[in-house]
Protein backbone atom coordinates (compact mmCIF):
# COMPACT_ATOMS: atom_id res chain seq x y z
CA UNK A 1 0.00 0.00 0.00
CA UNK A 2 1.31 3.45 -0.94
CA UNK A 3 2.42 5.77 1.84
CA UNK A 4 1.29 9.38 1.78
CA UNK A 5 2.50 12.57 3.38
CA UNK A 6 0.56 15.81 3.34
CA UNK A 7 2.88 18.80 3.69
CA UNK A 8 1.00 22.03 4.23
CA UNK A 9 1.18 25.66 5.26
CA UNK A 10 -2.01 27.30 6.51
CA UNK A 11 -2.94 30.67 7.97
CA UNK A 12 -5.57 31.18 10.63
CA UNK A 13 -6.69 34.54 11.91
CA UNK A 14 -7.38 37.31 9.41
CA UNK A 15 -8.00 35.95 5.90
CA UNK A 16 -9.49 37.26 2.70
CA UNK A 17 -12.92 35.67 2.41
CA UNK A 18 -15.30 36.33 -0.50
CA UNK A 19 -14.22 39.96 -0.83
CA UNK A 20 -13.91 40.81 2.86
CA UNK A 21 -11.53 40.16 5.74
CA UNK A 22 -12.71 37.49 8.13
CA UNK A 23 -11.12 36.03 11.24
CA UNK A 24 -10.98 32.22 11.06
CA UNK A 25 -9.95 29.87 13.85
CA UNK A 26 -8.57 27.18 11.50
CA UNK A 27 -6.84 27.86 8.21
CA UNK A 28 -8.53 26.83 4.97
CA UNK A 29 -5.51 24.83 3.81
CA UNK A 30 -5.35 22.94 7.11
CA UNK A 31 -8.99 21.92 6.66
CA UNK A 32 -8.27 20.63 3.15
CA UNK A 33 -5.09 18.82 4.28
CA UNK A 34 -7.10 17.01 6.95
CA UNK A 35 -9.69 16.00 4.34
CA UNK A 36 -6.90 14.46 2.25
CA UNK A 37 -5.61 12.55 5.26
CA UNK A 38 -9.11 11.31 6.09
CA UNK A 39 -9.65 10.16 2.47
CA UNK A 40 -6.37 8.37 1.74
CA UNK A 41 -4.47 8.21 5.02
CA UNK A 42 -0.98 9.45 5.58
CA UNK A 43 1.09 11.71 7.78
CA UNK A 44 0.42 15.42 8.17
CA UNK A 45 3.32 17.85 8.35
CA UNK A 46 2.54 21.48 9.09
CA UNK A 47 5.07 24.07 7.96
CA UNK A 48 5.54 26.79 10.57
CA UNK A 49 7.86 29.76 10.27
CA UNK A 50 10.13 30.89 13.09
CA UNK A 51 9.19 34.52 12.46
CA UNK A 52 5.41 34.77 12.47
CA UNK A 53 3.66 36.70 9.75
CA UNK A 54 1.74 39.79 10.78
CA UNK A 55 -1.67 39.23 12.35
CA UNK A 56 -3.12 41.95 10.10
CA UNK A 57 -4.05 40.45 6.74
CA UNK A 58 -2.84 43.38 4.64
CA UNK A 59 0.50 43.55 6.48
CA UNK A 60 0.86 39.79 5.98
CA UNK A 61 0.32 39.97 2.23
CA UNK A 62 2.87 42.80 2.03
CA UNK A 63 5.38 40.54 3.83
CA UNK A 64 4.51 37.68 1.47
CA UNK A 65 5.03 39.87 -1.60
CA UNK A 66 8.41 41.03 -0.30
CA UNK A 67 9.46 37.41 0.31
CA UNK A 68 8.34 36.42 -3.19
CA UNK A 69 10.18 39.33 -4.83
CA UNK A 70 13.35 38.45 -2.91
CA UNK A 71 12.85 34.69 -3.39
CA UNK A 72 13.32 34.50 0.40
CA UNK A 73 13.43 31.22 2.25
CA UNK A 74 12.04 31.87 5.75
CA UNK A 75 13.44 29.74 8.54
CA UNK A 76 11.08 27.03 9.78
CA UNK A 77 10.47 25.76 13.32
CA UNK A 78 11.06 22.17 12.15
CA UNK A 79 11.93 20.38 8.95
CA UNK A 80 11.31 17.02 7.32
CA UNK A 81 14.72 15.53 6.59
CA UNK A 82 13.58 12.83 4.18
CA UNK A 83 10.55 11.65 2.25
CA UNK A 84 12.20 8.35 1.31
CA UNK A 85 9.47 6.32 3.05
CA UNK A 86 6.64 7.99 1.09
CA UNK A 87 5.24 7.32 -2.37
CA UNK A 88 2.82 10.23 -2.65
CA UNK A 89 3.55 13.78 -1.52
CA UNK A 90 0.65 16.22 -1.29
CA UNK A 91 1.87 19.82 -1.12
CA UNK A 92 -0.81 22.16 0.13
CA UNK A 93 -0.85 25.89 0.63
CA UNK A 94 -2.73 29.12 0.12
CA UNK A 95 -2.25 31.19 -3.01
CA UNK A 96 0.00 34.09 -2.07
CA UNK A 97 0.77 36.27 -5.07
CA UNK A 98 0.11 33.46 -7.54
CA UNK A 99 2.10 30.67 -5.87
CA UNK A 100 2.75 28.97 -2.55
CA UNK A 101 4.16 30.91 0.41
CA UNK A 102 7.96 30.95 0.29
CA UNK A 103 8.07 28.90 3.51
CA UNK A 104 6.82 25.88 1.53
CA UNK A 105 9.77 26.20 -0.83
CA UNK A 106 12.12 26.42 2.18
CA UNK A 107 11.04 22.88 3.09
CA UNK A 108 10.79 21.42 -0.39
CA UNK A 109 14.28 22.45 -1.48
CA UNK A 110 15.73 20.17 1.24
CA UNK A 111 14.11 17.00 -0.11
CA UNK A 112 14.85 14.41 -2.79
CA UNK A 113 11.75 13.88 -4.92
CA UNK A 114 13.23 11.27 -7.26
CA UNK A 115 10.54 8.72 -8.10
CA UNK A 116 7.86 10.37 -5.96
CA UNK A 117 4.33 11.32 -7.00
CA UNK A 118 3.66 14.98 -6.17
CA UNK A 119 0.25 16.63 -6.06
CA UNK A 120 -0.34 20.36 -5.61
CA UNK A 121 -3.28 21.64 -3.61
CA UNK A 122 -3.97 25.35 -3.42
CA UNK A 123 -6.63 27.22 -1.50
CA UNK A 124 -7.48 30.53 -3.11
CA UNK A 125 -10.03 33.28 -3.47
CA UNK A 126 -10.07 33.33 -7.26
CA UNK A 127 -6.57 32.45 -8.48
CA UNK A 128 -7.01 28.70 -8.86
CA UNK A 129 -3.67 26.88 -8.87
CA UNK A 130 -1.77 29.99 -9.96
CA UNK A 131 1.78 29.03 -10.96
CA UNK A 132 2.26 26.51 -8.15
CA UNK A 133 2.47 23.49 -10.46
CA UNK A 134 5.13 25.12 -12.65
CA UNK A 135 7.03 26.11 -9.52
CA UNK A 136 6.85 22.56 -8.16
CA UNK A 137 8.21 21.18 -11.46
CA UNK A 138 11.33 23.33 -10.94
CA UNK A 139 11.86 22.31 -7.32
CA UNK A 140 10.68 18.69 -7.17
CA UNK A 141 13.27 17.29 -9.62
CA UNK A 142 12.71 13.64 -10.49
CA UNK A 143 9.08 13.63 -9.34
CA UNK A 144 6.00 12.80 -11.34
CA UNK A 145 3.65 15.75 -10.95
CA UNK A 146 0.05 14.59 -10.87
CA UNK A 147 -3.20 16.47 -11.28
CA UNK A 148 -3.46 19.34 -8.82
CA UNK A 149 -6.51 20.62 -7.00
CA UNK A 150 -7.67 24.18 -6.42
CA UNK A 151 -10.15 24.77 -3.60
CA UNK A 152 -11.90 28.10 -3.09
CA UNK A 153 -10.81 29.08 0.41
CA UNK A 154 -14.19 30.31 1.60
CA UNK A 155 -15.61 26.92 0.56
CA UNK A 156 -12.87 24.82 2.20
CA UNK A 157 -15.00 23.57 5.07
CA UNK A 158 -17.61 22.35 2.57
CA UNK A 159 -15.14 20.73 0.16
CA UNK A 160 -14.69 17.32 1.80
CA UNK A 161 -16.44 15.37 -0.97
CA UNK A 162 -14.56 17.18 -3.75
CA UNK A 163 -11.21 16.72 -1.98
CA UNK A 164 -11.88 13.07 -1.12
CA UNK A 165 -12.91 12.08 -4.64
CA UNK A 166 -9.86 13.86 -6.08
CA UNK A 167 -7.40 12.25 -3.63
CA UNK A 168 -8.92 8.75 -3.86
CA UNK A 169 -8.62 8.86 -7.66
CA UNK A 170 -4.90 9.63 -7.41
CA UNK A 171 -3.64 6.91 -5.09
Backbone bond lengths (Angstrom), bond angles and torsions (degrees), N, CA, C in turn:
res aa  C-N    CA-C-N  psi(-1)  N-CA   C-N-CA  omega(-1)  CA-C   N-CA-C  phi
1 X - - - 1.458 - - 1.529 109.33 -
2 X 1.317 116.43 135.69 1.465 121.93 -178.71 1.525 110.82 -66.59
3 X 1.325 114.64 143.93 1.469 120.69 176.75 1.515 108.93 -102.34
4 X 1.326 114.70 137.64 1.458 121.90 -176.59 1.513 111.40 -118.48
5 X 1.329 114.68 146.80 1.456 120.77 168.58 1.519 107.39 -132.11
6 X 1.321 114.54 137.89 1.456 121.86 179.36 1.519 106.72 -113.41
7 X 1.325 115.71 107.13 1.459 122.70 180.00 1.524 106.27 -99.18
8 X 1.343 116.34 125.81 1.458 117.07 -176.18 1.524 112.80 -145.79
9 X 1.316 113.90 153.33 1.462 122.45 168.22 1.518 105.68 -120.62
10 X 1.332 117.00 137.39 1.453 120.91 -179.15 1.525 109.78 -144.76
11 X 1.309 116.07 147.65 1.460 121.21 179.64 1.520 109.37 -116.53
12 X 1.326 115.29 126.27 1.463 119.77 169.97 1.521 107.66 -104.45
13 X 1.292 116.93 177.12 1.460 119.89 -175.63 1.518 109.73 89.29
14 X 1.328 116.68 -144.17 1.461 120.09 -177.50 1.524 111.27 -67.73
15 X 1.326 116.06 126.19 1.464 123.72 178.65 1.519 108.98 -138.57
16 X 1.312 114.76 154.37 1.460 121.02 173.35 1.516 106.98 -78.05
17 X 1.312 117.60 130.12 1.455 121.70 -170.91 1.519 108.92 -144.49
18 X 1.333 116.91 102.94 1.466 121.74 178.38 1.528 112.52 49.80
19 X 1.329 116.31 46.04 1.458 120.70 174.51 1.512 116.00 89.74
20 X 1.306 117.95 0.82 1.465 121.44 179.97 1.527 109.02 -136.42
21 X 1.305 116.00 168.42 1.470 121.23 175.54 1.521 107.54 -94.77
22 X 1.307 114.57 131.48 1.465 120.90 -178.02 1.524 108.43 -134.88
23 X 1.307 116.76 143.74 1.457 122.22 178.47 1.525 108.03 -93.08
24 X 1.345 116.24 120.50 1.465 119.49 -178.73 1.533 109.54 -118.79
25 X 1.314 115.81 142.90 1.464 120.48 -175.85 1.525 112.87 -83.56
26 X 1.333 117.36 -19.02 1.462 122.61 177.78 1.519 107.17 -136.85
27 X 1.320 116.59 132.85 1.450 120.47 -178.01 1.519 112.90 -66.57
28 X 1.325 115.67 147.44 1.462 121.64 -179.66 1.525 111.90 -58.83
29 X 1.332 116.72 -42.26 1.463 119.53 -178.42 1.529 111.07 -67.45
30 X 1.317 117.29 -36.15 1.468 120.03 177.19 1.528 110.51 -61.98
31 X 1.313 116.80 -40.85 1.465 121.22 178.23 1.526 109.88 -59.91
32 X 1.333 116.47 -47.36 1.465 121.00 -178.99 1.530 110.81 -65.64
33 X 1.337 117.75 -41.24 1.470 121.26 178.50 1.528 110.29 -59.37
34 X 1.316 116.78 -41.26 1.469 120.24 178.82 1.529 111.38 -67.26
35 X 1.325 117.66 -33.77 1.467 120.43 175.51 1.530 110.53 -64.63
36 X 1.325 117.02 -39.56 1.471 120.48 177.30 1.521 109.55 -61.88
37 X 1.328 116.03 -48.03 1.466 120.21 -179.89 1.536 110.90 -59.30
38 X 1.303 116.78 -43.12 1.468 120.72 179.85 1.527 110.63 -63.06
39 X 1.334 117.27 -37.31 1.470 121.61 -175.97 1.517 112.94 -75.65
40 X 1.334 117.62 -42.71 1.477 119.52 -171.78 1.528 113.94 -124.96
41 X 1.328 116.75 -0.28 1.453 119.78 -178.09 1.510 111.07 76.38
42 X 1.299 115.12 173.88 1.452 120.29 178.07 1.512 112.30 126.53
43 X 1.319 113.76 175.36 1.460 121.46 -179.84 1.524 109.84 -95.58
44 X 1.320 115.39 140.94 1.465 121.32 174.00 1.520 109.21 -97.13
45 X 1.318 116.83 137.36 1.457 121.13 172.32 1.514 108.12 -132.33
46 X 1.342 115.07 115.17 1.463 120.40 179.97 1.524 109.94 -92.93
47 X 1.312 115.99 126.85 1.465 122.31 175.30 1.517 107.96 -83.01
48 X 1.341 115.43 126.87 1.455 121.72 178.52 1.523 108.67 -131.62
49 X 1.316 116.05 131.90 1.457 120.44 179.94 1.531 110.56 -84.37
50 X 1.333 114.92 149.88 1.464 120.56 175.80 1.530 108.84 -64.87
51 X 1.332 115.87 -50.72 1.461 121.20 178.10 1.523 107.26 -89.20
52 X 1.313 115.79 116.94 1.468 119.70 -178.80 1.522 110.35 -70.34
53 X 1.316 114.51 146.64 1.458 119.96 172.61 1.527 108.73 -73.28
54 X 1.314 115.29 158.21 1.464 120.75 -179.97 1.523 110.90 -57.12
55 X 1.322 115.44 145.75 1.467 120.68 176.24 1.528 110.10 -66.61
56 X 1.325 116.43 -39.30 1.456 122.48 -179.97 1.526 109.52 -67.62
57 X 1.320 116.64 127.81 1.456 121.25 -176.04 1.525 112.03 -57.65
58 X 1.317 117.48 -47.83 1.461 120.30 -175.95 1.526 111.72 -66.84
59 X 1.328 117.70 -36.82 1.466 120.54 175.09 1.524 110.08 -65.74
60 X 1.329 116.98 -38.30 1.464 121.64 178.97 1.523 111.02 -62.79
61 X 1.341 117.46 -45.28 1.461 117.80 -178.10 1.531 111.54 -69.54
62 X 1.343 116.62 -27.59 1.470 119.00 173.59 1.532 110.12 -66.23
63 X 1.338 116.74 -42.12 1.467 120.77 176.72 1.522 110.47 -62.01
64 X 1.330 116.19 -42.76 1.471 120.88 -179.36 1.526 110.69 -63.55
65 X 1.318 117.49 -40.36 1.468 120.65 179.68 1.531 110.71 -65.66
66 X 1.324 116.23 -40.80 1.467 120.75 177.86 1.528 110.08 -62.25
67 X 1.323 117.18 -45.00 1.468 120.85 177.96 1.528 111.13 -60.40
68 X 1.333 117.04 -43.74 1.453 120.81 179.54 1.530 110.64 -62.23
69 X 1.326 116.62 -47.78 1.466 120.54 -179.01 1.522 112.29 -61.31
70 X 1.323 116.69 -33.39 1.467 121.81 -179.73 1.530 112.07 -91.41
71 X 1.343 116.67 -2.93 1.469 121.70 -173.34 1.535 110.15 50.75
72 X 1.316 115.45 42.45 1.468 123.11 -178.06 1.524 110.37 -66.33
73 X 1.297 115.25 155.74 1.455 121.90 174.50 1.529 107.35 -128.54
74 X 1.343 116.19 88.78 1.465 120.33 -177.87 1.528 111.74 -59.81
75 X 1.302 115.43 143.83 1.465 120.80 177.95 1.528 109.25 -70.22
76 X 1.334 115.20 140.81 1.463 121.11 -179.02 1.523 110.97 -105.06
77 X 1.325 116.34 156.04 1.467 121.85 177.00 1.521 111.60 -67.26
78 X 1.343 116.75 -34.57 1.467 121.33 178.58 1.517 107.73 -152.47
79 X 1.320 115.04 159.67 1.457 121.24 -176.50 1.524 109.95 -131.35
80 X 1.321 115.94 153.36 1.458 121.57 167.44 1.524 104.78 -89.29
81 X 1.318 116.86 128.92 1.463 120.15 -179.42 1.513 113.13 -86.00
82 X 1.344 116.48 -27.84 1.457 119.56 -175.82 1.528 109.89 -154.16
83 X 1.325 114.21 146.52 1.471 120.17 172.46 1.528 109.81 -116.84
84 X 1.325 115.81 21.04 1.468 121.50 -176.02 1.528 112.40 -57.14
85 X 1.316 118.50 -31.85 1.460 121.91 -177.08 1.526 113.92 -82.50
86 X 1.336 117.40 -1.91 1.461 121.11 -175.00 1.521 111.41 -110.74
87 X 1.321 115.20 147.41 1.467 122.05 176.09 1.526 111.12 -97.71
88 X 1.330 115.38 -40.81 1.459 122.26 -175.04 1.523 110.10 -118.78
89 X 1.332 115.31 128.98 1.455 121.14 -178.91 1.524 107.45 -119.42
90 X 1.313 116.32 114.63 1.460 122.41 175.15 1.526 107.00 -95.28
91 X 1.308 116.91 125.08 1.460 121.90 -179.15 1.517 107.36 -114.87
92 X 1.324 115.33 114.76 1.458 121.32 -169.88 1.521 111.18 -123.32
93 X 1.316 115.39 135.21 1.449 119.67 177.22 1.509 111.85 -165.61
94 X 1.330 115.49 167.59 1.458 120.15 175.25 1.526 109.86 -79.22
95 X 1.311 115.97 159.23 1.457 121.34 175.98 1.527 108.18 -84.35
96 X 1.324 114.82 110.35 1.459 120.93 175.84 1.512 107.33 -115.89
97 X 1.302 117.05 106.97 1.464 122.81 179.21 1.521 111.66 59.62
98 X 1.331 116.86 38.77 1.451 121.36 172.54 1.515 115.94 91.12
99 X 1.320 117.99 -1.48 1.463 120.77 179.45 1.529 109.23 -151.10
100 X 1.322 115.69 -172.71 1.458 120.66 177.15 1.531 110.83 -71.29
101 X 1.328 117.47 156.95 1.463 119.93 170.09 1.532 109.83 -57.80
102 X 1.312 116.50 146.46 1.468 121.36 -177.43 1.521 112.14 -59.36
103 X 1.322 117.90 -26.31 1.471 121.03 178.96 1.533 111.33 -60.40
104 X 1.315 117.70 -32.54 1.465 120.25 177.57 1.523 109.53 -63.98
105 X 1.329 116.47 -42.61 1.464 119.79 179.94 1.535 111.48 -67.64
106 X 1.338 117.05 -30.77 1.467 120.28 174.39 1.524 109.77 -54.06
107 X 1.333 116.37 -46.70 1.465 121.02 -179.70 1.516 111.90 -71.20
108 X 1.307 117.32 -47.55 1.468 120.65 -172.49 1.521 112.54 -63.13
109 X 1.309 117.60 -36.20 1.466 120.59 -177.13 1.523 112.80 -65.42
110 X 1.316 118.37 -12.59 1.468 122.81 179.78 1.527 112.88 -89.90
111 X 1.330 117.76 -5.07 1.455 121.28 -169.29 1.525 112.89 -111.66
112 X 1.331 114.69 153.82 1.468 122.08 175.75 1.529 107.98 -100.28
113 X 1.323 115.89 114.40 1.460 121.83 -176.14 1.525 113.36 -97.76
114 X 1.312 118.09 8.11 1.457 121.45 -177.45 1.529 110.71 -55.31
115 X 1.330 115.69 122.99 1.454 121.13 177.28 1.517 115.76 77.54
116 X 1.310 118.21 5.47 1.469 121.20 -178.57 1.531 110.69 -93.81
117 X 1.318 115.86 153.03 1.457 122.48 171.85 1.520 107.32 -95.34
118 X 1.324 116.95 125.60 1.463 121.84 -176.36 1.524 108.85 -119.55
119 X 1.338 115.03 134.54 1.459 121.52 -179.06 1.526 109.32 -129.91
120 X 1.315 116.41 124.96 1.461 122.23 179.01 1.519 110.18 -87.80
121 X 1.321 115.06 138.94 1.458 122.00 173.87 1.523 106.49 -132.60
122 X 1.329 116.07 126.58 1.454 119.34 -179.07 1.520 109.64 -130.49
123 X 1.336 115.20 128.87 1.456 120.02 170.00 1.523 106.49 -92.57
124 X 1.307 115.81 144.44 1.468 119.90 -171.24 1.520 110.22 -157.07
125 X 1.302 115.21 169.30 1.461 121.04 174.80 1.521 110.81 -118.02
126 X 1.326 117.30 27.98 1.447 120.76 176.68 1.515 114.34 144.06
127 X 1.328 117.30 -7.63 1.469 121.65 -175.59 1.516 114.41 -91.85
128 X 1.312 118.14 -7.18 1.459 120.04 -176.13 1.523 111.00 60.99
129 X 1.314 116.58 -138.61 1.471 121.44 -179.68 1.531 112.49 -82.50
130 X 1.321 117.89 -5.22 1.457 119.48 -178.99 1.518 110.57 51.71
131 X 1.317 116.80 -137.42 1.473 121.76 178.08 1.521 112.30 -102.66
132 X 1.332 117.47 15.15 1.469 119.29 -173.39 1.522 112.91 -60.83
133 X 1.323 118.65 -36.28 1.465 119.15 -179.35 1.529 111.33 -68.33
134 X 1.324 117.36 -41.47 1.463 120.19 176.45 1.530 110.41 -62.96
135 X 1.323 116.35 -40.11 1.461 120.30 179.33 1.528 111.40 -65.67
136 X 1.334 116.65 -38.10 1.466 119.69 177.91 1.522 110.77 -66.98
137 X 1.323 118.12 -36.85 1.477 120.41 178.29 1.528 110.68 -58.32
138 X 1.316 117.41 -36.37 1.474 121.97 -179.40 1.528 110.97 -71.73
139 X 1.316 116.99 -37.19 1.469 120.92 -172.57 1.527 112.68 -91.61
140 X 1.303 117.99 -37.66 1.467 122.45 -174.17 1.528 109.95 -91.74
141 X 1.308 116.86 61.48 1.477 122.65 -177.63 1.530 110.01 -59.86
142 X 1.326 115.29 134.43 1.459 120.74 178.22 1.511 114.63 87.00
143 X 1.327 116.95 -3.78 1.466 120.96 -179.70 1.519 110.53 -89.49
144 X 1.323 114.51 159.12 1.460 121.50 169.96 1.523 105.47 -100.47
145 X 1.319 116.29 115.91 1.460 120.54 -178.93 1.523 109.39 -88.29
146 X 1.331 115.05 116.05 1.458 120.68 -179.76 1.510 112.09 -89.72
147 X 1.324 115.51 -176.04 1.456 122.00 -178.20 1.524 110.72 -65.12
148 X 1.331 115.67 124.94 1.459 121.15 178.89 1.517 112.01 -83.39
149 X 1.326 114.36 173.16 1.455 121.13 -179.77 1.521 109.73 -136.00
150 X 1.316 116.29 129.15 1.459 122.54 173.24 1.526 108.30 -106.30
151 X 1.325 116.20 131.90 1.462 121.76 179.86 1.524 107.97 -125.17
152 X 1.317 116.63 123.58 1.463 120.75 176.27 1.525 107.73 -61.26
153 X 1.338 116.11 121.88 1.459 120.83 -173.27 1.515 114.40 -54.64
154 X 1.327 116.87 -44.76 1.462 119.95 -178.86 1.527 111.75 -64.78
155 X 1.325 117.13 -17.65 1.464 121.58 179.20 1.533 112.82 -101.73
156 X 1.325 117.31 5.03 1.470 120.84 -174.08 1.520 112.63 -54.94
157 X 1.313 117.49 -45.21 1.465 118.90 -176.08 1.525 112.65 -67.33
158 X 1.332 117.20 -17.16 1.464 121.50 178.53 1.526 112.68 -105.81
159 X 1.319 117.31 15.80 1.469 120.97 -173.42 1.528 113.97 -102.64
160 X 1.325 118.47 10.44 1.461 119.72 -173.42 1.528 112.59 -56.21
161 X 1.312 118.45 -45.00 1.466 120.22 -178.60 1.528 110.39 -63.28
162 X 1.306 117.32 -47.89 1.473 121.97 179.41 1.532 110.76 -57.87
163 X 1.323 116.66 -47.41 1.464 121.70 -178.86 1.520 110.55 -65.66
164 X 1.315 117.33 -43.76 1.469 121.35 -178.48 1.518 111.98 -62.97
165 X 1.321 116.71 -47.38 1.473 120.61 179.87 1.514 109.63 -60.25
166 X 1.338 117.12 -45.82 1.463 121.63 179.63 1.539 110.36 -58.46
167 X 1.329 117.12 -52.87 1.462 121.34 -176.51 1.527 111.85 -63.61
168 X 1.312 116.96 -43.79 1.477 120.83 -178.47 1.531 111.03 -63.39
169 X 1.314 118.31 -31.31 1.451 121.81 179.28 1.528 112.65 -76.35
170 X 1.312 117.66 -13.13 1.457 121.77 -178.42 1.524 113.15 -90.68
171 X 1.309 115.89 -37.20 1.484 120.05 -171.75 1.515 111.89 -110.25
